[in-house]
Amino acid sequence: MARRRGMSVRLKLTLSYAGFLMVAGALLLAVVWVFLLRYVPDGNFSGPGPVIPNRGDLERAFVPRAAWALVALLAFGLVGGWILAGRMLAPLRRITDATRRASAGSLSHRIELEGPDDEFRELADSFDTMLDRLQAHVDEQRRFAANASHELRTPLAITQTLLDVARSDPDRDADELIERLRLVNARAIDLTEALLVLSRAEQRAFVREPVDLSLVAEDAVETLLPVAEARHVSISTSGEVVAVLGSPALLRQLVANLVHNAIVHNLPDGGAVDVATARDGAYAQLTVENTGPLLSPMLVGTLTEPFQRGSERTRGDQHAGVGLGLAIVKSIAEAHEGTIALAGRPEGGLRVTVRLPATPT
């Protein structure tokens, strides 16, 4: 929206300084008039001896000089105010320049304002922190978009290859082709739905309401029990009733992803998963542990990144997921002002701890 060009802040400050000096000077002259000249008698004095000036004589001598003093004070206020305002607003010009660069797409510039810790320094530091977060967010989004494009291209390329082979070999078993296409299509659908959930969590576009985290955990375990039984993995749940404020759908997705991840990345046969909830002060704590192979600290540190998988052996598994499970968990936890911590178990496997702000009992 176009706006009318107004006076600059520097000019406004200059006029304010000059006006303040004029008012102060006028008040000073008024004090002189009220407390000094009022005691000078009026009228003409005649008689022997020196001539005594009356009030009129002092007014004629005082008023012109007072007027010139006010003019000099006005000029001094304008010049001095212009210089002082320029020096005071210099940091603001640097902040404005950095803002224009950021609006033009350059997020690498930083103000790095030096000097004492005043309001301008606080504003500049806050702006630099915001640019750091924006830069990190943009880099993460670019990396995520590149990974998502690669992952989505894979099932499409497989589908194209299967169709090309079927066209070149008319005698190929159609049932086998349909089943393989179904699996590839299901993987593409799972990946698309996971991307939508991740986007929704990052945007925090949900309504918050009280949710019993222990009931959500029990529901997730019951839902995924067939997958665990097919892999001969036992699941146990324990803990206390603890409520959090958030989205029921997203919290169910968080727990389901953790339990599913614990089932899939487990021992080939005879593994175990333990799900527990507890209250830790002002926080609700959800812990999911699973047996499995030993994990290096370097690998554990990357598991919450998009499209990172705990082991290569699960890539060909129809239940292996799309590599977004823990990334979605992290995003949902952060959207609920919570945290997620991963640690490899000394005897093998993974322990994931999610802490969310708990509602009052």
C-alpha positions, 0 to 999 in steps of 0.5 A: 500500500502506497503511503504519503512520504513523511518527515524522517525520524532524524528530522523529527528528533532534531525538531524535538531537541530544538523545541525542547531547548526553546521551551527550556530557554523560554522558561528560564527567561520567564523565571528571570522575569517573575523573580527578578524584574517584578521587584524592580519598581516602575516609574521615573525617579528624580532627585540628586544622585545617580540615575536609577533605572526603572522596570521599563529601562530594564525591559528595553535592555533585556527583551532584545537580548533575550530574543537574540539568545532564543534565536541562538538557542534555536540555531544551536538546537537545530544543528546539535540535534541534527548531529546527535540524531544522526549519531544515535540513528546510525545503528538503525540505518545498519539494521534497515540495510540488513532488513532490505538485504534479507527481504531481497533473499540474502540471508548470509548478511549479519549486522554484528553491531558493536558498542554497549548493550542498549536497545539498538544492540538488543534489536540487532542481536535479535535480528541476527539470531532470526537470520541464523534460524531462517538460514538454517530453516531454508537449508533444511527445507532445501535438503529435505526437498532434494531428499523427498524428490529423490525418494519419490522418484524411486517408486516412479522409476520402479513402476516405469521399469516394471511396465517397460518389462511387461510390455516387452514380454507379453507372456510375463505373469500378470499377477506377479506384475500387479502385486509388485506394482501394488507394493510400489504404489503403496510405498509411494502413498506412504511416503506422500502421507508421511510428507503431509504429516511432517508438513502439518507438524512443522506448520503447527496447524492443529487445535490443542486439547488434553490428551492422555499419553498413556491411552495413546500408547496403549492404542498404538501398541494394540494397533501394531500388535499384528506387525509385532506378532508377524515378526515374533516381537513381544511388546510390553506397556507400563507407566502412569496416567499422564496428560498433555495438551496437543493434537490427538491425531499428531500424538497418536502418529508420534507414538505409532511411529516410535512403536513401529520403528522399534518393531521393524528395527529389531532382532530378526526373531525373538525381539522385544519392545518396551513402551512406558509413560511417566510424569517427570516434574512438569513434563510427561515422558514417553520412553520406547526401547527395543532390542536390536543390533548395536548402534554407533553414536554417529548413526544414532545422531542422524536417525531423526534426519529425514530419510535416514534408516537405522539399518540397510536390511529393512529397505526391502521390507514392506513394513520398513517405512520411508525413512521419515518416522523419527523425523516426524516424531521430532517435528511433532514433539517440537510442535508441542514444545517438547524434546526427543532424545535418542540413545543406543542401548549397551546391549543393542537396540535403541532407547527413544525418550520424548518429553512433552509439557504435562497438563496439571493433574 
